[in-house]
Amino acid sequence: MGYVFYSAKTKVMAVLLIINGKTDIKVHTAIADNPCNKTINHWVALYERTR
């Protein structure tokens, strides 16, 4: 079973969706199941800290 690697553009869109509270279920679950989602959570945390 291979991993799906999302492009930077997709990751940024996901971060923006999560920050704005418009969590698209499809995007959110796809990214939550992805092993590189820790970078997305890290970006969201950074944004929350600097806001």
C-alpha positions in Angstrom: 0.0 0.0 0.0 1.6 3.2 -1.1 1.4 6.6 0.4 -0.3 9.5 -1.3 1.9 12.6 -1.3 0.0 15.9 -1.7 1.5 18.8 -3.5 2.3 22.0 -1.6 -0.6 23.7 -3.1 -3.0 21.1 -1.8 -1.5 21.3 1.7 -1.8 25.1 1.8 -5.4 24.8 0.7 -6.0 22.3 3.4 -4.4 24.5 6.0 -6.5 27.5 4.9 -9.7 25.4 5.0 -8.9 24.1 8.5 -8.0 27.6 9.8 -11.2 29.1 8.3 -13.3 26.4 9.9 -14.6 25.3 6.5 -13.3 21.8 6.9 -14.3 19.9 3.8 -14.9 16.4 5.1 -13.3 14.8 2.0 -10.2 16.9 2.2 -9.9 16.6 6.0 -10.2 12.8 6.1 -7.9 12.3 3.1 -5.3 14.4 4.8 -5.9 13.0 8.3 -5.2 9.5 7.0 -2.1 10.7 5.3 1.3 10.2 7.1 2.5 13.7 6.1 -0.4 15.4 7.9 1.8 16.3 10.8 3.3 19.0 8.6 -0.2 20.4 8.0 -1.0 20.3 11.7 2.4 22.0 12.3 1.5 24.8 9.9 -1.9 25.3 11.5 -0.3 25.4 14.9 2.2 28.0 13.7 -0.5 30.1 12.2 -2.6 30.0 15.4 0.5 31.1 17.4 1.3 34.0 15.1 -2.3 35.2 14.6 
